[in-house]
């Protein structure tokens, strides 16, 4: 198969969703890193993960910021047509939280145990939002509920809502809680309409969150461009991880065409502490992990976490639908290793 790039008459189209963890995608543009690696890149803000998935699958986007589970779902034809996709880069670890409504707090809910008590004694059906069926948010919320003997889909209703709309739906009373990435948890806390009961760092420390998702045919026919995007994003991930760059990062993300959330909501999970609401503030230096150690490597262990949890959560009823032995074809350490060589200072990060 030819690995030459097709002559490209247009910029590369790179999709993202308005979340704090789109930071590397944004900063690679703002810092001129795509250009440094010889690329013309056009950023496309999309409303949610179903749109991102469809536009990648049908070739309207060349690459995108996406939950790790989306790569698995696309390859297995879960919830969409089956298209071979892969990732050569993990953009971040952690970064999510579970938010419950202030109304539940006012009813005496303080944790999973008291939530279960409220559900048992109430005639209401409580509804919780996740941002995609096959994303980490869905896995984390279901696992957390089950820890407290609350059975998802039986004791509560779980619905899919795009990230930027979960807060709006909480405010309107359509949701009683949700699991989402930042800043949409902190916005609920800031508005005193919700509070966080747990973070993903507490629920599944260092879990793979967003990845760079591409179709396999793009990775093969536009190999050099694909490696260059990963190299640019690796540099951006390093920039985003450094605490001294966080304020500049927040100013960028707050722009209306990027995340467009109040800067104080964006700051609440990026400042080394995390405000859970109702007076609880804790130190959280690893709420978002953009780089360091092997954070960016799309390793077999990260692929395994996604596949194992998709099956354990009950979202994928038949484990034969997700052939775990194929995960190394979807999470490509070899592509990551090649791209890392384009960024000399990152070579020590390479997997053994």
N, C-alpha and C positions, 0 to 999 in steps of 0.2 A: 504493500500500500504506500502511496506517495505521502511523504511528510512535508512537502513544500507548501508554503502559504499560497493561497489564491491571491492574485492581485486584488486589493480591496479598494473600492472607489468610495467607500463611506466609512465613517468612524465606527468603532466597535460599540455596540449598544449593551450597556451594563445596567441591570435593574436592581432596585433596592426598595425596601419598605421603611417608613418613618419610625425608626427605633434607635435607641442609643447605640446598639451594636452594629449599625450601618456605618459607624465612625471610620473604619479603615477605607471603605469604598469612597467616602466623601473626602477624607484627608489625602488620599492618593491623588485625587483631582486637584484639591486646593494647594497641595505642596508641589505640584508639577511632577509627581512621580511617574504617572503614566507616560507623559511626554519624555521624561528622562530615559525611559525604557523603549522609546521609539513608537509610542502608540498614540493614536487619536481616539479618545474615548468620550462617548456621550452618555451621561447618566439619565436614567429614566426612573422617576419615583412612581411606584405602583401602589394600589390601594391595599392589597393583601396577598397572601401566599398562593391562593388559587390562581390569581392573575399572573403572578411570577411564574408559577409552574406551567400554565398554558402557554405563556409567551416564550418560555425557554423551549418547551416541547415542540412548538410550531415554528420556531426559528425567528420570532419577532424580537427576541433578545438573544445576544450571543452568550451572555453569562449573567449570573445573578447571585446576590446575597440571598441565602435560602436556609431554612431549618434543615439540619442533617437528615432528618427522616424523609424529607422530600426526595432526596436522591434515591433512597431505598424504594420509596413508593413508586417513583417513575419507572424504575427498572423492573418492578414486579407488577406493574399495571394496577396498583391499588388506587382506586378513586379517580383514575384517568386512563387514557390510552397508554400502552406500554411503549416506552422509548428508552433506549440505552443512554444513560447519563452517568456522570462521574464527578468526583471532586478531587482536586489536587491540593486543596488548602482548607484548613479549618480557620475561620476568621476570629472565633472567640469561644471561650468556655464560660459556663455559668450565665448570669445576667437576667434571670427571671425571678418572679415572686408570685405568691398567691395572695390576692387581695380579697377581703370580705367587706360587705357594706357596713356603714356605720349603724344602720338599722339593726343588723344582727348583733353588733356590740351592745346596742341599747337593750336588746332582749337577753343580755347576759352571756353571749357567746364570747369566749376568750381564746379558744383553741379547738382542735378537732374533737376532743371529748365532749365539750359543751355544745359544739355544733351538732353532734350526733343526738344529744339529748333534745335540742331544739327541734331537729327534724322529726324525731319520734313523737314528740308531744304536740306538733303543729299540724294543722289541716292543710297548710300551704305546701305547694310543690316548689322547692327552691331550685333556681336555675343558675348554672355557672357557665361562664364563657371560656373557650379556648380558641387559639387563633388558627389552628388547622388540626384535622383529625390525626395526622401522622407526625405532628411536631412534638418536641420535647415537652411543651406546655401540657399537652393532652396526657402524656405519660406521667409527668410529675404530679398533676392534679389527681389523676386516678389512683396513683400509688399512695398519695397523701390521704385521700378519702378512705381507701381500704385499710390503711394503718389504724384508722379509728372505727373500723367496721361499718363504714358507710359505703354501700354498693353503688358505684356509678351506673347510670341508666335505669336503676330500679328505685333507689332512695332519693336521688336527685336527677335533674335533667341537665345534660351537658350539650351546649350549642356552640357552633363555630361562628366567630365574629372577627372581622379584620382588626389588627392590633390597635390602630388609632381610633376605633369605634367602641372599644370595650368600656372606656371611661364614660363616654356619652350615654351608653346603654345602662350603666350603673346609675348615673345621675338621673336618668329618666325612669328608673325603677324596673327596667326590663331584666336586669341581671342582679343577683344577690352576691356575686363574687366572680372572680376570674383568675386565670393564670396567664401572665403576659410578660413580655420583656419591658424594660424601662424605656421612656419615662412614664409609662401609663399606670404603673403602680403608685409612683410618687405623686403623680398629678391628683390621684384620689385622696392621698394623705394630705397633700397641700390644700385641697379643697374641703377637707374635713368630711368627705362623703364616704371614705373607706379607710381601711387599715390593713397592714400586711401581717399575715399569720405565720408565714414562713418564706424563706428565700431558696432559690435552687441550689445555692452553695451549701445550705443546710441539708437539703433533701438528697442531692446527688453531687457531691463535691467534684469539681473539674469535669462535669459532663460536657460532651461536645454540643455546641449550640448552633451557630450559623456556619455555613460553609460557602465556598464559591462553587456554584452548580453550573455545569455546562453539559451539552449533549456530547456523547462520545465522538460523533462524526466531526464536531467542531474541534475537539481536542486533537483529532488526527489530521484533519485537512488544514487547520490553522495552528499547527503545533507551536511555531515560534511566537505567535501572538499570545497564545494561551500561556506559555511559560513566562512571557513578559508581563502579562497581567498579574500572574501569581507573584512574580518578583517585586513588582510595584506595590502590591498589597502587603507583602511580607514587610517591606520597609515601613509602610503605613501602620501596620499592626505594632511594630516596634515603637513608632512615634506615639501611638495611642496609649500604649502601656505606661509610658513615662509620666509620672505624676506631675512633673513641671510643665507638661504640655496640656494638661487637662483643661485649664481655663480657656486656652485658645480653641481647643476642641469643642468645648461647650458653646462658645460664641458662634462657631460654624454650624453646629447641629441645630441651634435655636433659629437659624434663618428659615423663613417661611417655605422656601423651596426644598429644604432638606427635612428636618423633623418638625420644625414649626411649633414646638412646645415651649412653655415658659422656661427661661434659663434656670430658675430656681428649682423646677421639677427635674430638669436634666442633671443639675448639680447634686441632687440628693443621694444618688447612688454612685457618684463619681468622685466624691470628696474624701473617701476613706472611712466615712461613717454612713449609717443607713437609718433613716427615720421610718420606723414601722407604723407610726401614728399613735395617738392616745398616750403620748408621753414617753414612749419607748424608743430610745436612740442607741444604737450599738456600733462598735467599730467593725468595719467590714472592708478590709483592704483588698479582698479578692472577689468583690461582688461581680466585677467584670474582669476577665482575664483575656487580654488581646495578644499577648506574646510571653515568651519566657519558657524555659525548659523545653518540653516538646509540645507546647500548646497548639501550635499551628500544623503539626504533622497529622495527616489523615490516616492514622494507624489502624491496624486490624483491631486493636482494643477499642478504639472509638466506634468503629463500624459494628463491633460486637455489642457494645452498649446499646446502640440504636436498635439493632435487630432483636436482641434479647428482650428489651423492654417493650417493643412493639408486640411481641408474642405474649409476654407476661401480663401486659396490661389488658389483654382480651380484645384489643382493637382489631388485631389480625386473628381471626378465629381459627384458621388452619395454618399451622406453622410451615406446611409444605409450600405455601404461597410465597414464602420468603426464604429462599435457599441460602442459608448462612455461609455455605462454602464459597458462594460467589461474591461475598462482600469485598474481598481484595480487588476485584475488578471495578468496584464502585468507588472505593476509598483508595486512592493511588499514591502510595508512598514514593514510587519511582518517579512520578511526575513532580511531586514536591521536591525530591532530591535534585532533579535536573534544574528546576526553577531556582532553588536555593543557591546553586553555583553562580547565578547571575548577580547575587548579592553577597560579595565576599565576606563581609563581617558576620554573616549568618551561618557560615559553614559549621561552626561548633554545634548548631542546633540540629544538624542532620541526625536521623535515626541510625543506630549502629547497623 
